[in-house]
Amino acid sequence: MEEKEVKFKNTTKMDDEEISIFQSYALKKTTLISSILFSLLFVGAGIGISFIDLEMGIILIVCGLLGGFVLLPYLLKEILKKQNKTTLGDKKYLNTFEFCDEFILVESQASSSKETNDYQQVASQKIFYKDVFKVVIYKEFLFVYLNARQSLILNFKGMTLGTAGELVEFLKGKNIKFVDKSNENTPQIGNK
């Protein structure tokens, strides 16, 4: 087994709420486009029908605007939350990230339920920096993308060795594509 010198270490708790924050960020553009298209469809139909029946045209325009910019984003978020609860089950996860010179070692542990802390190792993976697709900073989270759709989620509050700022500078030195969205608002999930 090769020697590893750990430069930075982080332990991040994951559950369906943290995953929802990531998905809200990742699907923001898709949700906006869907809302605009939905609204344009109904508004266009409403304008066309208003020449025949004014009341029905106005109803379609209002339904399109409310449905596209209020109801559709809400329903998409609720579907994602439900999907996360189904996928993750009733468990808590702890992901430990060890950043070494050439790779990141990720170890995942899961509890048997949300009420217990009986964590058992479920997976381990070594990721070389050359295989990282991109890194996104979003508020207190660091998303390490393995490809265009799959990401590891690291909460800066879980740093146990080194600081978040030092980690970011270290990763920037690895010639990885960086996207800084740290000034955007984090969607509030649950009672946090």
ABEGO torsion letter per residue (X at the ends): XBBBBBABBBBBBBBAAAAAAAAAAAAAAAAAAAAAAAAAAAAAAAAAAAAABAAAAAAAAAAAAAAAAAAAAAAAAAAAAAAAAAAAEBBBBBBBBBBBAABBBBBBBBBABAABABBBBABBBBBBAAABABBBBBEABBBBBABAABBBBBBAAABABEBAAAAAAAAAAAGBBBBBAAABBBBBBEAX
